[in-house]
Amino acid sequence: MEYVRDYAMYASIFGMFSFCWFGWAQENPRASWRKYLGIASGIALLVCLLGVYLSITNWGAASALKERSSFTTYLILLYGEFFLGGVGAFFLIKRKLARYVAPWIAFIVGIHFIGLVHVFDDPALYLLAALLVLIAVAAPFIAPKLQVANSAITGIGVGTVLFGFALLGLIRFFTV
């Protein structure tokens, strides 16, 4: 079954979080990157807003979350993600390892998409999960070589991937 409303929500949610990750990337990137990060943030926000509009105007369309068990699983995974992300970030900051917070959050977000594959009946979320985990693991090795914060590499990587999935949501929405 094609979940039309979910595809619009992909554009909205992935667009919004792409915007957020491009913002986080601005913590300490190279100065020459800032303009492009700002442009990327703006475009991601526009995709988000289009997704919001399409979601609202298609609210009655098919959605995986209309099934109570799927919605419950979604909420459990969402709250679990927030909890693990927050607890991990707290301990990293407490241990003076704040530079690893962005990769940690990206890792947790990536892992949570594995559980969402079954909620949304969408195997493409496995690819999203794998890419986010890969970025989370690679960023702490790449950032020092480029003399930027881990959050710059993590934010650019995750922002780009989420933007791609926001666009995929729009494509799927318009081709159903």
C-alpha positions as CSV (number, residue, x, y, z in Angstrom):
1,M,0.0,0.0,0.0
2,E,1.2,3.5,-0.8
3,Y,1.0,5.9,2.2
4,V,0.5,9.2,0.5
5,R,0.3,11.3,3.6
6,D,3.4,9.7,5.0
7,Y,5.4,10.7,1.9
8,A,4.2,14.3,2.4
9,M,5.3,14.0,6.0
10,Y,8.7,12.6,4.9
11,A,9.2,15.9,3.0
12,S,8.0,17.9,6.0
13,I,9.9,16.1,8.8
14,F,13.1,15.2,6.9
15,G,13.1,18.8,5.5
16,M,12.8,20.2,9.0
17,F,15.5,18.1,10.4
18,S,17.7,18.7,7.4
19,F,17.3,22.4,8.2
20,C,18.3,21.7,11.8
21,W,21.4,19.6,11.0
22,F,22.6,22.2,8.5
23,G,22.2,24.7,11.3
24,W,24.2,22.5,13.7
25,A,26.9,22.2,11.1
26,Q,27.5,26.0,11.5
27,E,29.0,25.5,15.0
28,N,32.5,25.6,13.6
29,P,32.8,24.9,9.9
30,R,35.3,26.5,7.6
31,A,34.4,30.1,7.0
32,S,33.9,29.5,3.3
33,W,31.3,26.9,4.0
34,R,28.9,29.1,6.0
35,K,27.2,30.7,3.0
36,Y,26.5,27.3,1.5
37,L,25.2,25.9,4.8
38,G,22.8,28.9,5.1
39,I,21.6,28.3,1.5
40,A,21.1,24.6,2.2
41,S,19.2,25.4,5.4
42,G,16.9,27.8,3.6
43,I,16.2,25.3,0.8
44,A,15.5,22.5,3.3
45,L,13.1,24.8,5.2
46,L,11.2,25.4,1.9
47,V,10.9,21.7,1.3
48,C,9.7,21.3,4.8
49,L,7.0,23.9,4.4
50,L,5.9,22.3,1.1
51,G,5.7,19.0,2.9
52,V,3.6,20.7,5.7
53,Y,1.2,22.1,3.1
54,L,0.9,18.7,1.3
55,S,0.4,16.9,4.6
56,I,-2.4,19.2,5.7
57,T,-4.2,19.2,2.4
58,N,-4.0,15.3,2.2
59,W,-4.6,14.6,5.9
60,G,-7.3,12.0,5.1
61,A,-5.0,10.1,2.7
62,A,-3.5,6.7,3.6
63,S,-1.0,6.6,6.4
64,A,0.8,3.8,8.2
65,L,0.1,5.6,11.5
66,K,-3.6,5.2,11.2
67,E,-3.1,1.7,12.6
68,R,-3.0,1.9,16.4
69,S,-0.2,-0.6,16.8
70,S,2.0,1.2,14.3
71,F,1.3,4.6,16.0
72,T,2.2,3.1,19.4
73,T,5.4,1.6,18.1
74,Y,6.3,4.9,16.4
75,L,5.8,6.8,19.7
76,I,7.9,4.2,21.7
77,L,10.7,4.5,19.2
78,L,10.5,8.3,19.1
79,Y,10.5,8.7,22.9
80,G,13.3,6.1,23.2
81,E,15.4,8.0,20.7
82,F,14.9,11.2,22.6
83,F,15.8,9.5,25.9
84,L,18.9,7.7,24.6
85,G,20.1,10.7,22.8
86,G,19.6,13.0,25.8
87,V,21.2,10.6,28.3
88,G,24.1,10.0,26.0
89,A,24.6,13.7,25.3
90,F,24.4,14.4,29.1
91,F,27.2,11.9,29.8
92,L,29.4,13.1,26.9
93,I,29.1,16.7,28.1
94,K,29.7,15.7,31.8
95,R,32.8,13.8,30.7
96,K,34.1,16.8,28.7
97,L,33.4,15.0,25.4
98,A,30.9,17.5,24.1
99,R,32.6,17.3,20.6
100,Y,31.0,13.9,20.2
101,V,27.4,14.9,20.9
102,A,26.5,15.6,17.3
103,P,27.8,12.2,16.1
104,W,26.1,10.5,19.0
105,I,22.7,12.0,18.2
106,A,23.2,11.1,14.5
107,F,24.0,7.6,15.5
108,I,20.9,7.3,17.7
109,V,18.7,8.9,15.0
110,G,20.1,6.4,12.5
111,I,19.4,3.4,14.6
112,H,15.9,4.5,15.3
113,F,15.1,4.3,11.6
114,I,15.7,0.6,11.7
115,G,12.6,0.2,13.9
116,L,10.6,2.6,11.7
117,V,11.1,0.4,8.6
118,H,8.3,-1.9,9.9
119,V,6.1,1.0,11.2
120,F,6.0,2.6,7.8
121,D,6.5,-0.6,5.7
122,D,9.4,1.2,4.0
123,P,12.6,-0.6,3.4
124,A,14.2,2.6,2.1
125,L,14.5,3.6,5.8
126,Y,17.2,0.9,6.1
127,L,19.3,2.9,3.7
128,L,18.6,6.0,5.7
129,A,19.7,4.3,8.9
130,A,22.9,3.0,7.4
131,L,23.9,6.3,6.0
132,L,23.3,8.2,9.2
133,V,25.2,5.6,11.2
134,L,28.1,5.7,8.7
135,I,28.2,9.5,9.0
136,A,28.1,9.3,12.8
137,V,31.1,6.9,12.8
138,A,33.1,8.7,10.1
139,A,32.7,12.3,11.3
140,P,35.0,12.2,14.3
141,F,37.8,10.9,12.0
142,I,37.1,13.3,9.1
143,A,36.6,16.5,11.2
144,P,40.1,16.8,12.7
145,K,41.7,16.2,9.2
146,L,39.6,19.2,7.9
147,Q,40.2,21.2,11.2
148,V,36.5,21.7,11.8
149,A,34.1,20.6,14.6
150,N,32.6,17.1,14.5
151,S,29.3,18.8,14.3
152,A,30.3,20.5,11.0
153,I,30.9,17.1,9.3
154,T,28.0,15.4,11.0
155,G,25.6,18.3,10.3
156,I,26.6,18.5,6.6
157,G,26.4,14.7,6.2
158,V,23.1,14.2,8.0
159,G,21.6,17.3,6.6
160,T,22.4,16.3,3.1
161,V,21.0,12.7,3.6
162,L,17.8,13.9,5.2
163,F,17.4,16.5,2.5
164,G,17.7,13.7,-0.1
165,F,15.1,11.7,1.7
166,A,12.8,14.7,1.9
167,L,13.1,15.1,-1.8
168,L,12.4,11.3,-2.2
169,G,9.3,11.8,-0.1
170,L,8.1,14.5,-2.6
171,I,8.9,12.3,-5.6
172,R,7.0,9.4,-4.1
173,F,4.1,11.7,-3.1
174,F,3.8,13.1,-6.7
175,T,4.2,9.7,-8.4
176,V,1.6,7.8,-6.4
